[in-house]
Amino acid sequence: MEQEKLRGNIKEKKNIKIALLSSFTINGVKEVLNVKCFQSDIVSDFYVAPYNQYLQQIIDKNSQLYKFEADIIIVFIDSKSLLGEYFYFPYRLTDTERKDYIGKLAAELITSIRYLKDNSKSKIVLHNFEVPLYSAMGILESKMAFGFLESVQLLNNKLKDEFRNDAGVFLFDYDTFCSKYGKKNICDPKMYYLADLKLDFSFIAPLCENYLSYIKPLLNMNKKCLVLDLDNVLWDGILGEDGLEGIKLGPTGEGKPFFEFQKLILGLYERGVILAINSHNNYNDVEEVFKNHPYMILKEKHFATLKINWEDKISNMRAIAQEINIGPDSLVFIDDDKLNRELIKDALPEVLVIDLPEDPSLFPETLSEINDFNVLQITQEDAKRGRMYAEQRKRQEFQKFATDITEFLRGLEIVVTIEKVNALNIARIAQLTQRTNQFNMTTRRYLEEDIKKIDKSGNFLIASVKVEDKFGDNGITGAVIVEKEDNKWRIDTFLLSCRVIGRRVEEALLAYIIEEVKKENGKILIGEFIPTKKNIPAKEFYKNNDFTLVKNENGTEIWSYDVSKDYKYPEFIKIVKKNIL
């Protein structure tokens, strides 16, 4: 009853089914992870395999594990359980025999995980193995041609190499986790001997936080934009009072934490996190810091939008979301002022507000602990996202001088490249189906494995759309999946990133689809619109492009287009077609 009560209180909840497989007693993990999920507005359902029955559950297709149909399976096997007697007596084997033994263990484990993946649709998080502190050889361990500790490291490396490029299996670095909290502390010896508990209760919460790093992006709950205050955040001091020379920022002394904090932020930018500023300051003063401070790591070019003014920060935050064209639930806010933080929390509860510690020396650690920017895969577009949004500011400035929208669009010199699905763009196509909400006709979510299966059937047209203009390359920002049904083709997925909405790229994409239908002697193109709270910008697309409404069932609209009618590409867009067979 209590769980049902909790479920009922969650707004905009996400649901996930989590399976836990372990080689030892993991009491408490399910309970703590359930609470962590609840705190993140996630309703979690669990299957916990019987004690040390992970292998039996994996190899039996009729086991409860497969019947549960988990979204994510966490496999936690400890070093002692896997290594057995070898853990205590590795040097009873020769160097060659040790290598062969580790190779065999790795192969058996890899085979099991592959079998699990092939027989389920779950994402799999596999723990690597804690490298022990103890060796029977003592100080001579490092002298061994192939030592015991080295053999466990080799096992971890084999797992890493095997699953490095596998979109369905993720290796959780449990060895690093143990090092972070101290390998001597990670296990309570008494509880280990009494109950085979190999993880001290005090470390279950941080372990579950790490699990959330996989769960949130799986549910598309990861954040996209980091919004920063300036004074006492990016530098020590008040710029308006201390001036350029008075603020503390640099590789030594009091400015060092801020210097390294900026480096970590730049690292986030380079992996695709959008940056923005929300600060009470004079713009000209900040511009001088950007241009002239020798240790300012972050430059104006790194920010998608800058709200440097004396407006209230709530209004600024809303304006940032609107300008970048993302929801407030995609924002993370960092401000040293507790009052500002509480104002944002109260007015915009969907924004994640980070409570900075009073001590600036803890800023870098605080930023590194945020798990909300994690993604399950980084594409080329992700890595360039920050730069792309900064380029968007230049487009907006250019638009101010255009007399009308047609002149503006023509002046952008837009190039649209349409490319059929292939090994290079498939990951991005899948990612777009998972992340795109606003201009998305059906909001159907697909994993990369799903796209491969759809493509393999031979009954679908799948293509990506890349958009470039004179200000830069937006990367792959659109995708279509169209099912070929004799004379009728059906648009299963039609989507564009919010970055390129309003440039008539959607018309170019529709023209391409109609062209492909005609080539294969199709007659009718069917389009669906499935409304959500976020895809309102797409609602009128079929109506505005001469489709005929066939029916409306429970809000789902079915539209039809006779492809014998002429439909042209926008004349100011240059179309490039690649891999068109």
C-alpha positions as CSV (number, residue, x, y, z in Angstrom):
1,M,0.0,0.0,0.0
2,E,2.8,2.4,0.8
3,Q,4.5,1.8,-2.5
4,E,1.2,2.4,-4.3
5,K,0.8,5.7,-2.3
6,L,4.2,6.8,-3.4
7,R,3.4,5.9,-7.0
8,G,0.2,8.0,-6.9
9,N,2.1,11.1,-5.6
10,I,4.6,11.2,-8.5
11,K,3.9,13.7,-11.2
12,E,5.2,13.2,-14.8
13,K,6.6,9.9,-13.6
14,K,8.8,7.6,-15.6
15,N,8.6,3.8,-15.1
16,I,11.5,1.4,-15.2
17,K,12.0,-2.3,-14.5
18,I,15.3,-3.2,-12.9
19,A,16.8,-6.6,-12.5
20,L,19.6,-7.3,-10.0
21,L,21.9,-10.3,-10.4
22,S,24.6,-10.9,-7.9
23,S,27.1,-13.5,-6.6
24,F,26.5,-12.5,-3.0
25,T,24.0,-11.0,-0.6
26,I,22.9,-7.6,-1.8
27,N,20.3,-6.7,0.8
28,G,19.5,-3.0,0.8
29,V,20.4,-2.3,-2.8
30,K,16.8,-2.7,-4.1
31,E,15.4,-0.6,-1.2
32,V,17.9,2.3,-1.6
33,L,17.7,2.3,-5.4
34,N,13.9,2.4,-5.2
35,V,14.1,5.5,-3.0
36,K,16.7,7.1,-5.2
37,C,14.5,6.5,-8.2
38,F,11.5,7.9,-6.4
39,Q,13.4,11.1,-5.6
40,S,14.1,11.5,-9.3
41,D,10.4,11.0,-10.2
42,I,11.0,7.4,-11.4
43,V,8.7,4.5,-10.4
44,S,10.9,1.4,-10.2
45,D,9.9,-2.2,-10.3
46,F,12.5,-4.8,-9.3
47,Y,13.4,-8.4,-9.8
48,V,16.2,-9.6,-7.5
49,A,17.6,-13.0,-8.5
50,P,18.0,-15.6,-5.8
51,Y,21.2,-15.7,-3.8
52,N,24.2,-16.5,-6.1
53,Q,21.9,-17.7,-8.9
54,Y,23.0,-15.2,-11.5
55,L,24.4,-17.8,-14.0
56,Q,21.4,-20.1,-13.6
57,Q,19.0,-17.2,-14.3
58,I,21.0,-16.2,-17.4
59,I,21.3,-19.6,-19.1
60,D,17.6,-20.6,-18.5
61,K,15.4,-18.9,-21.0
62,N,12.4,-19.8,-18.9
63,S,13.8,-18.2,-15.7
64,Q,12.0,-15.4,-13.9
65,L,14.7,-13.0,-15.1
66,Y,13.5,-13.2,-18.7
67,K,9.8,-13.3,-17.7
68,F,10.3,-10.1,-15.8
69,E,11.4,-8.3,-19.0
70,A,13.6,-5.7,-17.4
71,D,14.6,-2.4,-19.0
72,I,18.0,-2.6,-17.3
73,I,19.9,-5.6,-15.8
74,I,22.7,-5.0,-13.3
75,V,25.2,-7.8,-13.0
76,F,27.3,-7.6,-9.9
77,I,29.8,-10.5,-9.5
78,D,32.5,-10.1,-6.9
79,S,36.2,-11.0,-7.4
80,K,36.3,-13.7,-4.7
81,S,33.2,-15.5,-6.1
82,L,34.5,-15.5,-9.6
83,L,38.1,-16.4,-8.9
84,G,37.4,-19.1,-6.3
85,E,40.6,-20.8,-5.1
86,Y,42.7,-18.8,-7.6
87,F,42.0,-15.8,-5.4
88,Y,44.1,-17.3,-2.6
89,F,46.5,-19.6,-4.5
90,P,47.2,-18.0,-7.9
91,Y,50.9,-19.0,-7.8
92,R,50.1,-22.6,-7.8
93,L,49.8,-22.0,-11.5
94,T,52.6,-21.0,-13.9
95,D,52.6,-17.7,-15.6
96,T,51.2,-19.3,-18.8
97,E,48.6,-21.2,-16.8
98,R,47.5,-18.0,-15.0
99,K,47.0,-16.3,-18.4
100,D,45.0,-19.2,-19.7
101,Y,42.9,-19.3,-16.6
102,I,42.0,-15.6,-16.8
103,G,41.4,-15.9,-20.5
104,K,39.0,-18.8,-19.9
105,L,37.1,-16.9,-17.1
106,A,36.8,-13.8,-19.3
107,A,35.5,-15.9,-22.3
108,E,32.9,-17.7,-20.1
109,L,31.7,-14.4,-18.6
110,I,31.5,-12.7,-22.0
111,T,29.6,-15.7,-23.4
112,S,27.1,-15.4,-20.6
113,I,26.6,-11.7,-21.0
114,R,26.2,-12.1,-24.8
115,Y,23.6,-14.8,-24.2
116,L,21.8,-12.5,-21.8
117,K,21.8,-9.6,-24.3
118,D,20.7,-11.8,-27.2
119,N,17.7,-13.1,-25.3
120,S,16.5,-9.9,-23.8
121,K,15.8,-6.3,-24.8
122,S,17.5,-4.9,-21.7
123,K,20.4,-2.7,-21.3
124,I,23.0,-4.5,-19.3
125,V,25.3,-2.9,-16.7
126,L,28.1,-5.3,-15.8
127,H,30.4,-4.6,-12.9
128,N,34.1,-5.0,-13.5
129,F,36.2,-6.6,-10.7
130,E,37.9,-5.1,-7.7
131,V,41.6,-5.5,-7.9
132,P,42.6,-6.9,-4.5
133,L,45.0,-5.1,-2.2
134,Y,46.6,-8.3,-1.1
135,S,49.0,-10.6,-2.9
136,A,50.5,-13.8,-1.5
137,M,53.8,-12.6,-3.0
138,G,53.8,-9.4,-0.9
139,I,56.3,-6.8,-2.1
140,L,57.5,-9.2,-4.8
141,E,54.1,-9.0,-6.6
142,S,55.5,-6.3,-8.9
143,K,58.4,-8.6,-9.8
144,M,56.2,-11.4,-11.2
145,A,56.2,-11.9,-14.9
146,F,52.4,-12.1,-14.8
147,G,51.3,-11.3,-11.2
148,F,48.0,-12.0,-9.5
149,L,46.9,-8.3,-9.4
150,E,47.9,-7.9,-13.0
151,S,45.7,-10.9,-13.9
152,V,42.6,-9.2,-12.4
153,Q,43.5,-6.1,-14.3
154,L,43.8,-8.2,-17.4
155,L,40.3,-9.6,-16.8
156,N,38.9,-6.1,-16.5
157,N,40.7,-5.0,-19.7
158,K,39.3,-8.0,-21.6
159,L,35.8,-7.1,-20.6
160,K,36.4,-3.4,-21.5
161,D,37.7,-4.3,-24.9
162,E,34.9,-6.8,-25.6
163,F,32.1,-4.3,-24.8
164,R,33.7,-1.0,-25.7
165,N,31.6,-0.6,-28.9
166,D,28.5,-2.5,-27.7
167,A,25.5,-0.1,-27.3
168,G,23.7,-2.6,-25.2
169,V,26.3,-3.5,-22.5
170,F,28.0,-1.0,-20.2
171,L,30.9,-1.8,-17.9
172,F,30.6,-0.1,-14.5
173,D,34.0,0.5,-13.1
174,Y,33.5,-1.0,-9.7
175,D,37.3,-1.1,-9.1
176,T,37.5,2.6,-9.3
177,F,34.3,2.9,-7.1
178,C,36.1,0.9,-4.5
179,S,39.3,2.9,-4.8
180,K,37.3,6.2,-4.4
181,Y,35.8,5.1,-1.0
182,G,38.8,3.0,0.1
183,K,39.1,-0.7,-0.6
184,K,39.8,-1.3,3.1
185,N,36.4,0.3,3.9
186,I,34.2,-1.2,1.2
187,C,33.5,-4.4,3.0
188,D,32.6,-5.0,6.7
189,P,34.5,-8.2,7.6
190,K,32.0,-9.3,10.2
191,M,29.0,-9.0,7.9
192,Y,31.0,-10.7,5.1
193,Y,31.6,-13.8,7.3
194,L,28.1,-13.8,8.9
195,A,26.0,-13.1,5.9
196,D,28.2,-13.0,2.7
197,L,27.7,-9.2,2.5
198,K,30.6,-7.9,0.5
199,L,29.5,-4.2,0.4
200,D,29.2,-2.2,3.6
201,F,25.7,-0.7,4.0
202,S,27.2,2.8,4.1
203,F,28.3,2.5,0.5
204,I,25.0,1.3,-0.9
205,A,23.7,4.8,-1.4
206,P,26.6,6.0,-3.5
207,L,26.5,2.8,-5.5
208,C,22.9,3.4,-6.3
209,E,23.7,7.0,-7.3
210,N,26.1,5.5,-9.9
211,Y,23.3,3.2,-11.1
212,L,21.2,6.3,-11.7
213,S,23.9,7.5,-14.1
214,Y,22.6,4.7,-16.4
215,I,18.9,4.8,-15.5
216,K,18.4,8.5,-16.2
217,P,19.7,8.6,-19.7
218,L,17.9,5.3,-20.5
219,L,14.7,7.2,-19.6
220,N,15.8,10.3,-21.5
221,M,16.0,12.2,-18.2
222,N,19.5,13.5,-18.7
223,K,20.0,17.3,-18.6
224,K,21.3,19.3,-21.6
225,C,22.3,22.7,-20.4
226,L,24.4,24.1,-17.5
227,V,23.4,27.6,-16.5
228,L,26.0,29.5,-14.5
229,D,26.2,32.5,-12.3
230,L,29.5,34.4,-12.6
231,D,30.6,36.2,-9.4
232,N,32.0,33.7,-6.8
233,V,31.2,30.9,-9.3
234,L,33.6,31.3,-12.2
235,W,35.9,33.5,-10.3
236,D,36.4,34.6,-6.7
237,G,35.1,38.1,-6.0
238,I,32.4,40.6,-7.2
239,L,33.4,41.9,-10.7
240,G,31.4,45.2,-10.3
241,E,33.3,46.0,-7.1
242,D,36.7,44.4,-7.5
243,G,37.2,45.0,-11.2
244,L,39.2,42.9,-13.7
245,E,42.4,43.1,-11.7
246,G,40.7,42.4,-8.4
247,I,38.9,39.1,-9.1
248,K,40.8,35.9,-8.2
249,L,41.2,33.4,-11.0
250,G,44.3,31.5,-11.9
251,P,46.5,28.4,-11.5
252,T,47.7,29.3,-7.9
253,G,46.3,30.4,-4.6
254,E,42.7,31.4,-4.0
255,G,41.9,31.5,-7.7
256,K,42.9,27.9,-8.4
257,P,39.6,26.2,-7.5
258,F,37.8,28.5,-9.9
259,F,40.4,27.9,-12.6
260,E,40.0,24.2,-12.3
261,F,36.2,24.5,-12.0
262,Q,36.2,26.3,-15.4
263,K,38.3,23.5,-16.9
264,L,35.8,20.9,-15.8
265,I,32.9,23.0,-17.2
266,L,34.8,23.3,-20.5
267,G,35.2,19.5,-20.5
268,L,31.4,19.2,-20.2
269,Y,31.0,21.6,-23.1
270,E,33.4,19.6,-25.3
271,R,31.3,16.4,-24.7
272,G,28.1,18.2,-25.7
273,V,26.6,20.0,-22.7
274,I,25.2,23.4,-23.6
275,L,26.4,26.4,-21.5
276,A,24.5,29.5,-20.6
277,I,25.0,32.5,-18.2
278,N,22.4,33.9,-15.8
279,S,24.1,36.7,-13.8
280,H,23.5,40.1,-12.3
281,N,26.4,42.1,-13.8
282,N,27.2,44.7,-16.4
283,Y,27.7,43.1,-19.8
284,N,30.6,45.3,-20.7
285,D,32.5,44.4,-17.5
286,V,32.0,40.6,-18.2
287,E,33.0,41.1,-21.9
288,E,36.3,42.6,-20.7
289,V,36.9,39.5,-18.5
290,F,36.2,37.2,-21.5
291,K,38.6,39.1,-23.7
292,N,41.4,40.2,-21.4
293,H,41.7,38.0,-18.3
294,P,44.7,35.8,-18.9
295,Y,43.2,32.8,-17.0
296,M,39.6,32.9,-18.2
297,I,39.2,29.4,-19.6
298,L,35.6,29.9,-20.7
299,K,35.1,32.4,-23.5
300,E,32.0,34.1,-24.8
301,K,32.0,31.7,-27.8
302,H,31.3,28.7,-25.4
303,F,27.9,30.0,-24.3
304,A,24.7,29.5,-26.2
305,T,23.1,32.5,-24.6
306,L,24.2,35.1,-22.0
307,K,21.7,36.7,-19.7
308,I,24.0,39.3,-18.1
309,N,21.6,42.0,-16.8
310,W,19.7,43.1,-13.7
311,E,16.5,41.3,-14.5
312,D,15.3,38.7,-12.0
313,K,16.9,35.4,-12.5
314,I,13.6,33.5,-12.8
315,S,12.7,35.5,-15.9
316,N,16.3,35.1,-17.2
317,M,16.0,31.3,-16.7
318,R,12.8,31.1,-18.7
319,A,14.3,33.2,-21.4
320,I,17.3,30.9,-21.6
321,A,15.1,27.9,-22.1
322,Q,13.0,29.7,-24.7
323,E,16.1,30.9,-26.7
324,I,17.8,27.6,-26.7
325,N,14.4,26.0,-27.4
326,I,14.6,23.3,-24.7
327,G,12.4,22.6,-21.7
328,P,13.2,24.0,-18.3
329,D,13.5,20.3,-17.2
330,S,16.7,20.2,-19.3
331,L,18.5,22.9,-17.3
332,V,20.9,22.7,-14.4
333,F,21.6,25.9,-12.4
334,I,24.7,26.8,-10.4
335,D,24.7,29.9,-8.3
336,D,26.6,30.8,-5.1
337,D,23.7,32.8,-3.7
338,K,21.4,30.6,-1.6
339,L,18.4,33.0,-2.1
340,N,18.7,32.8,-5.9
341,R,18.9,29.1,-5.7
342,E,15.7,28.9,-3.5
343,L,13.9,31.3,-5.8
344,I,14.6,29.1,-8.8
345,K,13.7,25.9,-6.9
346,D,10.3,27.5,-5.9
347,A,9.4,29.1,-9.2
348,L,10.9,26.5,-11.6
349,P,10.9,23.2,-9.7
350,E,11.7,21.3,-12.9
351,V,15.2,23.0,-13.1
352,L,17.9,21.0,-11.2
353,V,19.5,23.5,-8.8
354,I,22.9,22.5,-7.5
355,D,23.6,23.6,-3.9
356,L,27.2,24.8,-4.0
357,P,29.2,24.3,-0.8
358,E,30.5,27.4,1.0
359,D,34.1,26.3,0.4
360,P,35.1,27.0,-3.2
361,S,37.8,24.3,-3.0
362,L,34.9,21.8,-3.1
363,F,33.4,23.3,-6.3
364,P,35.3,21.0,-8.7
365,E,34.3,17.9,-6.7
366,T,30.6,19.0,-6.6
367,L,30.5,19.4,-10.3
368,S,32.1,16.1,-11.0
369,E,29.5,14.3,-8.8
370,I,26.6,15.5,-11.0
371,N,25.3,12.4,-12.8
372,D,22.6,14.2,-14.8
373,F,24.7,15.0,-17.9
374,N,25.5,11.3,-18.6
375,V,24.4,9.8,-21.9
376,L,24.5,6.2,-23.0
377,Q,26.3,7.2,-26.2
378,I,28.1,10.2,-27.5
379,T,27.8,10.9,-31.2
380,Q,29.7,13.5,-33.3
381,E,26.7,15.8,-33.0
382,D,26.9,15.6,-29.2
383,A,30.5,16.6,-29.1
384,K,29.7,19.7,-31.4
385,R,26.4,20.6,-29.7
386,G,27.8,23.5,-27.5
387,R,29.5,25.1,-30.6
388,M,26.3,24.6,-32.6
389,Y,24.2,26.5,-30.1
390,A,26.7,29.3,-29.9
391,E,26.5,29.5,-33.7
392,Q,22.8,29.8,-33.3
393,R,23.3,33.1,-31.5
394,K,25.0,34.4,-34.7
395,R,22.0,33.4,-36.7
396,Q,19.6,35.2,-34.4
397,E,21.7,38.3,-34.6
398,F,21.7,38.0,-38.4
399,Q,17.9,37.6,-38.5
400,K,17.6,41.0,-36.8
401,F,18.9,42.7,-39.9
402,A,16.7,40.7,-42.4
403,T,13.6,42.5,-43.7
404,D,11.5,39.3,-43.8
405,I,11.8,35.5,-43.1
406,T,12.4,34.6,-46.7
407,E,15.3,37.0,-47.0
408,F,16.7,35.6,-43.7
409,L,16.4,32.0,-44.8
410,R,17.9,32.7,-48.2
411,G,20.8,34.5,-46.6
412,L,21.6,31.5,-44.4
413,E,22.7,29.5,-47.5
414,I,21.2,26.3,-46.2
415,V,22.5,22.9,-47.3
416,V,20.5,19.8,-46.4
417,T,22.2,16.4,-46.8
418,I,19.9,13.4,-46.8
419,E,21.6,10.1,-46.2
420,K,20.2,6.6,-46.0
421,V,20.9,4.7,-42.8
422,N,24.4,3.2,-42.5
423,A,27.0,2.3,-39.9
424,L,28.0,6.0,-39.4
425,N,24.6,7.5,-38.8
426,I,22.5,4.8,-37.2
427,A,23.5,5.7,-33.7
428,R,22.5,9.3,-34.2
429,I,19.2,8.3,-35.8
430,A,18.4,6.1,-32.8
431,Q,19.5,8.9,-30.4
432,L,17.2,11.4,-32.1
433,T,14.2,9.1,-31.7
434,Q,14.9,9.0,-28.0
435,R,15.6,12.6,-27.4
436,T,13.5,14.7,-29.8
437,N,10.2,15.8,-28.4
438,Q,9.0,19.1,-30.0
439,F,9.0,18.5,-33.8
440,N,8.3,14.7,-33.6
441,M,5.2,13.5,-35.2
442,T,4.8,10.2,-33.3
443,T,7.5,10.3,-30.6
444,R,8.3,6.6,-31.1
445,R,11.5,5.7,-29.3
446,Y,14.0,3.3,-30.8
447,L,17.3,1.8,-29.7
448,E,20.1,1.3,-32.2
449,E,19.4,-2.4,-32.1
450,D,15.7,-1.7,-33.1
451,I,16.8,0.5,-36.0
452,K,19.1,-2.3,-37.3
453,K,16.2,-4.9,-37.1
454,I,13.8,-2.5,-38.9
455,D,16.4,-1.8,-41.6
456,K,17.2,-5.5,-42.1
457,S,13.6,-6.2,-42.9
458,G,14.0,-4.4,-46.2
459,N,10.5,-2.9,-45.9
460,F,11.5,0.6,-44.6
461,L,13.1,3.8,-45.8
462,I,15.3,5.1,-43.1
463,A,17.3,8.3,-43.5
464,S,19.1,11.0,-41.6
465,V,19.2,14.8,-42.3
466,K,22.2,17.0,-41.8
467,V,21.8,20.8,-41.9
468,E,24.6,23.3,-42.7
469,D,24.6,27.0,-43.4
470,K,27.0,29.8,-43.6
471,F,27.3,30.0,-39.8
472,G,28.3,26.4,-39.3
473,D,27.3,22.7,-39.3
474,N,24.3,21.7,-37.2
475,G,25.2,18.0,-37.8
476,I,22.5,15.3,-38.1
477,T,19.4,17.0,-36.8
478,G,16.6,15.0,-38.4
479,A,15.5,11.5,-39.2
480,V,12.7,9.6,-41.0
481,I,11.5,6.0,-40.8
482,V,8.9,5.2,-43.5
483,E,7.3,1.8,-43.9
484,K,6.7,0.6,-47.5
485,E,3.2,-1.0,-47.7
486,D,2.6,-1.8,-51.4
487,N,1.0,1.3,-52.9
488,K,0.7,3.0,-49.5
489,W,3.8,4.2,-47.6
490,R,3.4,5.0,-43.9
491,I,5.5,7.6,-42.1
492,D,6.4,5.8,-38.8
493,T,8.8,8.5,-37.6
494,F,9.4,12.1,-38.8
495,L,11.4,14.3,-36.6
496,L,13.7,17.4,-36.5
497,S,15.8,18.8,-33.7
498,C,14.5,22.1,-32.3
499,R,17.8,23.7,-33.5
500,V,16.6,23.7,-37.1
501,I,12.8,24.2,-36.7
502,G,11.6,27.1,-38.8
503,R,14.1,26.8,-41.7
504,R,11.8,24.8,-43.9
505,V,14.1,21.8,-43.6
506,E,11.0,19.7,-42.7
507,E,9.6,20.6,-46.2
508,A,12.8,19.5,-47.8
509,L,12.6,16.2,-46.0
510,L,9.0,15.6,-46.9
511,A,9.8,16.4,-50.6
512,Y,12.5,13.7,-50.4
513,I,10.0,11.1,-49.0
514,I,7.4,11.9,-51.7
515,E,10.1,11.6,-54.3
516,E,11.1,8.1,-53.0
517,V,7.5,7.0,-53.0
518,K,7.1,8.0,-56.6
519,K,10.3,6.2,-57.6
520,E,8.9,2.9,-56.3
521,N,5.5,3.5,-57.9
522,G,3.7,4.2,-54.6
523,K,0.5,6.1,-54.7
524,I,-0.4,7.2,-51.2
525,L,1.7,8.5,-48.3
526,I,0.2,8.1,-44.9
527,G,1.2,10.3,-42.0
528,E,0.4,10.0,-38.3
529,F,0.3,12.6,-35.6
530,I,0.3,11.3,-32.0
531,P,0.0,14.3,-29.7
532,T,2.1,14.7,-26.5
533,K,2.5,17.6,-24.1
534,K,5.7,18.7,-26.0
535,N,5.1,18.1,-29.8
536,I,2.7,21.0,-30.3
537,P,5.1,22.6,-32.9
538,A,4.5,19.6,-35.2
539,K,0.7,19.5,-34.9
540,E,-0.2,21.5,-38.0
541,F,2.6,20.1,-40.3
542,Y,0.5,17.6,-42.3
543,K,-2.4,20.0,-42.6
544,N,-0.2,22.8,-43.8
545,N,1.4,20.6,-46.4
546,D,-1.9,19.6,-48.2
547,F,-2.4,16.2,-46.5
548,T,-6.0,15.1,-46.0
549,L,-7.3,14.1,-42.6
550,V,-8.6,10.5,-42.8
551,K,-9.6,9.9,-39.2
552,N,-8.9,10.9,-35.6
553,E,-9.0,8.1,-33.1
554,N,-8.5,9.0,-29.4
555,G,-6.4,12.0,-30.4
556,T,-4.2,10.2,-32.9
557,E,-4.6,11.8,-36.4
558,I,-4.2,9.8,-39.6
559,W,-3.4,11.9,-42.7
560,S,-3.1,11.0,-46.4
561,Y,-1.3,12.5,-49.3
562,D,-1.7,11.7,-53.0
563,V,1.9,11.7,-54.3
564,S,0.7,12.4,-57.9
565,K,0.4,16.0,-56.7
566,D,3.4,18.1,-57.2
567,Y,5.5,18.8,-54.1
568,K,8.8,20.8,-54.5
569,Y,11.9,21.3,-52.4
570,P,12.2,24.8,-51.0
571,E,14.1,26.6,-53.8
572,F,16.6,28.3,-51.5
573,I,17.8,25.1,-49.9
574,K,20.6,23.1,-51.6
575,I,19.8,19.4,-51.4
576,V,22.6,16.8,-51.3
577,K,21.7,13.1,-51.4
578,K,24.1,10.4,-50.2
579,N,24.0,6.7,-50.4
580,I,20.9,6.9,-52.5
581,L,20.6,3.5,-54.3
